[in-house]
Amino acid sequence: MDPICQASLSRYTTLKVGGTAEQLFQPSSTEELVNLLEQLKRQGINWHVIGGGSNLLVSSGGISGAVIRTAMMTGIKTIDTNILEAEAGARLPHLAKYAASIGLSGLEFAVGIPGTVGGAVVMNAGAHGSCTANIIENVTLFDTEKFELKTLGLDELKFEYRKSFIDPNKHIVVSARLKLKVDNKDNIEAKTRENEEYRWRTQPIGWPNAGSTFKNPSLDKSAGFLLDKAGAKELKEGQAAVSAIHANFVINLGGATSDEVVKLLADMQNSVMNTFQIRLKPEWKTLGEFSQAEREVWNI
Ligand SMILES: Cc1cc2nc3c(=O)[nH]c(=O)nc-3n(C[C@H](O)[C@H](O)[C@H](O)COP(=O)(O)OP(=O)(O)OC[C@H]3O[C@@H](n4cnc5c(N)ncnc54)[C@H](O)[C@@H]3O)c2cc1C
């Protein structure tokens, strides 16, 4: 399959930050993905995988090697009355509305999460008191070490808060089987709409962003609350600023660079550390090269 060469990754992330990928591949089926991985292996080209780019900070310095974007693998199949199988690139808002429209409950939480199934499984994305782990029956992925497709059950996926067993440096999610519950369609649709409307009221709609920047340090302390109380809404670095609507959201005012964004994250971390003596950990994943000082923000 042919790549897009020197593809600007800012186009493929919701924060609209990121340099160019030497090669960008967008397989639209498992078969194309597996053929692509064989091709890259033969040619000795290293790769990175992204989905919807909605939880991702990409370095403005660009990415060497190949970026594989699974967002074009969008199939959704009904396997049983209450089981859907969604390919890695299926979008959560679409999936949530589709499930609601056929009277399947369980995905109402996901309607305002603008990522794909692949990213949701890796991150154990969650909201409104539920998360991806609650609806997973199994996940099929390509294990690039063993070089084979594998299906992992719930126990093997080891879901935790915004974390799973899946390592995007080795595993590429191909699809997930979702175990939902047959229920009253009107109620499911009403709950889905309520969750979606809540997002419109509480998040900076219209500004490029990557969702919650930091994880909540504990169940009773949200990162947004701590940042707000620490005065983080005043913070800005270059074209990256903390949203006035939600203190755990960083917005791109236009043309922000990854350097500016990381500086802002460090300022946000420092504000909470100075006020509450709590060190916030970023929820976002990174892609590309970051300096040692920048990597400190992730404590890596
Ligand atoms: C406005 C907004 C609201 C949000 N609200 C929420 C929320 O309420 N709750 C929440 O949990 N998150 C939220 N997010 C963050 C984000 O949408 C989720 O984390 C989502 O699951 C990420 O999916 P993605 O496809 O965009 O993944 P990406 O951002 O593309 O990638 C995230 C990680 O997953 C890996 N990955 C992606 N696809 C694959 C694949 N096929 N195989 C292997 N690895 C893969 C990447 O390498 C990366 O490490 C929000 C984001 C935005 C912009």
The ligand as an SDF file (V2000), in Angstrom:
LIG
                    3D

 53 58  0  0  0  0  0  0  0  0999 V2000
  -13.0960   16.8310   23.4180 C   0  0  0  0  0  0  0  0  0  0  0  0
  -12.4910   15.5600   23.9760 C   0  0  0  0  0  0  0  0  0  0  0  0
  -13.1320   14.9080   25.0140 C   0  0  0  0  0  0  0  0  0  0  0  0
  -12.5820   13.7300   25.5530 C   0  0  0  0  0  0  0  0  0  0  0  0
  -13.2370   13.1280   26.5650 N   0  0  0  0  0  0  0  0  0  0  0  0
  -12.7350   11.9820   27.0750 C   0  0  0  0  0  0  0  0  0  0  0  0
  -13.4090   11.3070   28.1420 C   0  0  0  0  0  0  0  0  0  0  0  0
  -14.4630   11.7270   28.6140 O   0  0  0  0  0  0  0  0  0  0  0  0
  -12.8690   10.1720   28.6220 N   0  0  0  0  0  0  0  0  0  0  0  0
  -11.7060    9.6460   28.1220 C   0  0  0  0  0  0  0  0  0  0  0  0
  -11.2660    8.5890   28.5890 O   0  0  0  0  0  0  0  0  0  0  0  0
  -11.0430   10.2850   27.1240 N   0  0  0  0  0  0  0  0  0  0  0  0
  -11.5280   11.4130   26.5770 C   0  0  0  0  0  0  0  0  0  0  0  0
  -10.8520   12.0460   25.5670 N   0  0  0  0  0  0  0  0  0  0  0  0
   -9.5710   11.5030   25.0980 C   0  0  0  0  0  0  0  0  0  0  0  0
   -9.6540   10.5220   23.9300 C   0  0  0  0  0  0  0  0  0  0  0  0
  -10.7730   10.7990   23.0930 O   0  0  0  0  0  0  0  0  0  0  0  0
   -9.7040    9.0610   24.3730 C   0  0  0  0  0  0  0  0  0  0  0  0
   -8.5780    8.7130   25.1450 O   0  0  0  0  0  0  0  0  0  0  0  0
   -9.7870    8.1250   23.1600 C   0  0  0  0  0  0  0  0  0  0  0  0
  -10.0340    6.8260   23.6020 O   0  0  0  0  0  0  0  0  0  0  0  0
   -8.5110    8.1170   22.3400 C   0  0  0  0  0  0  0  0  0  0  0  0
   -8.7820    7.4340   21.1400 O   0  0  0  0  0  0  0  0  0  0  0  0
   -8.0130    7.8090   19.7920 P   0  0  0  0  0  0  0  0  0  0  0  0
   -8.4680    6.8520   18.7600 O   0  0  0  0  0  0  0  0  0  0  0  0
   -8.1560    9.2300   19.4730 O   0  0  0  0  0  0  0  0  0  0  0  0
   -6.5250    7.4530   20.2130 O   0  0  0  0  0  0  0  0  0  0  0  0
   -5.1960    8.2540   19.8520 P   0  0  0  0  0  0  0  0  0  0  0  0
   -5.2160    9.5740   20.5140 O   0  0  0  0  0  0  0  0  0  0  0  0
   -4.9630    8.2190   18.4020 O   0  0  0  0  0  0  0  0  0  0  0  0
   -4.1240    7.3160   20.5780 O   0  0  0  0  0  0  0  0  0  0  0  0
   -4.1290    7.1450   21.9630 C   0  0  0  0  0  0  0  0  0  0  0  0
   -3.1980    5.9620   22.2880 C   0  0  0  0  0  0  0  0  0  0  0  0
   -3.7700    4.7760   21.7280 O   0  0  0  0  0  0  0  0  0  0  0  0
   -2.8830    4.1800   20.7960 C   0  0  0  0  0  0  0  0  0  0  0  0
   -3.7010    3.6250   19.6980 N   0  0  0  0  0  0  0  0  0  0  0  0
   -4.6540    4.2460   18.9630 C   0  0  0  0  0  0  0  0  0  0  0  0
   -5.1970    3.3800   18.0870 N   0  0  0  0  0  0  0  0  0  0  0  0
   -4.5690    2.1980   18.2770 C   0  0  0  0  0  0  0  0  0  0  0  0
   -4.6740    0.9030   17.6770 C   0  0  0  0  0  0  0  0  0  0  0  0
   -5.5200    0.6470   16.6830 N   0  0  0  0  0  0  0  0  0  0  0  0
   -3.8600   -0.0880   18.1390 N   0  0  0  0  0  0  0  0  0  0  0  0
   -2.9670    0.1370   19.1550 C   0  0  0  0  0  0  0  0  0  0  0  0
   -2.8210    1.3420   19.7430 N   0  0  0  0  0  0  0  0  0  0  0  0
   -3.6220    2.3570   19.3000 C   0  0  0  0  0  0  0  0  0  0  0  0
   -1.9360    5.2850   20.3390 C   0  0  0  0  0  0  0  0  0  0  0  0
   -0.6790    4.7710   19.9410 O   0  0  0  0  0  0  0  0  0  0  0  0
   -1.8200    6.1080   21.6320 C   0  0  0  0  0  0  0  0  0  0  0  0
   -0.8730    5.5130   22.4890 O   0  0  0  0  0  0  0  0  0  0  0  0
  -11.3730   13.2070   25.0220 C   0  0  0  0  0  0  0  0  0  0  0  0
  -10.7410   13.8820   23.9670 C   0  0  0  0  0  0  0  0  0  0  0  0
  -11.2900   15.0310   23.4500 C   0  0  0  0  0  0  0  0  0  0  0  0
  -10.5870   15.7290   22.3160 C   0  0  0  0  0  0  0  0  0  0  0  0
  1  2  1  0
  2  3  1  0
  2 52  2  0
  3  4  2  0
  4  5  1  0
  4 50  1  0
  5  6  2  0
  6  7  1  0
  6 13  1  0
  7  8  2  0
  7  9  1  0
  9 10  1  0
 10 11  2  0
 10 12  1  0
 12 13  2  0
 13 14  1  0
 14 15  1  0
 14 50  1  0
 15 16  1  0
 16 17  1  0
 16 18  1  0
 18 19  1  0
 18 20  1  0
 20 21  1  0
 20 22  1  0
 22 23  1  0
 23 24  1  0
 24 25  2  0
 24 26  1  0
 24 27  1  0
 27 28  1  0
 28 29  2  0
 28 30  1  0
 28 31  1  0
 31 32  1  0
 32 33  1  0
 33 34  1  0
 33 48  1  0
 34 35  1  0
 35 36  1  0
 35 46  1  0
 36 37  1  0
 36 45  1  0
 37 38  2  0
 38 39  1  0
 39 40  1  0
 39 45  2  0
 40 41  1  0
 40 42  2  0
 42 43  1  0
 43 44  2  0
 44 45  1  0
 46 47  1  0
 46 48  1  0
 48 49  1  0
 50 51  2  0
 51 52  1  0
 52 53  1  0
M  END
$$$$
